[in-house]
Amino acid sequence: MKYLVCLFLVLSMWAFPVGAKYKTPADVKSVGTKTSNYIFYNQDADKDGMLTLEEFKNQRITKDVEQKNRLLKKKGLYKTPEEQFKIMDEDGDGKISPEDLSKYLDQQRKALNSK
């Protein structure tokens, strides 16, 4: 009986794998690029490689994001998601690329560290 329970547990873990987690490629060095890749992996609903404003606004607010937003507000650097998106969408096509997001996040990080 003990063996049947163990076999059942092993088979059930194999049959129902846990959702895939995002793993940053080893060659990525920039924090902005790592964060951008993570956001795109989780938020690009239609998997077209671009984020619309709606996809961007649907980010899950984690404790880290809340903490960063509090710090940005304290330093007078906070922008709403709509304002952030407008800054990143330089060509005005209503979509941002991973590179646009990465560039913005790196700029934001520099601004936070310089004030």
URFEN-V999648 format. One record per helix or strand of 3 or more residues. SS is the DSSP state (H for helix, E for strand). FROM is the first residue (numbers start at 1). LEN is the number of residues. If there is no record, write none. Layout:
ss->(SS:SS)
from->(FROM:FROM)
len->(LEN:LEN)
//
This chain:
ss->(H:H:E:H:H:H:E:H)
from->(2:31:50:53:63:81:95:98)
len->(14:13:3:5:12:8:3:17)
//
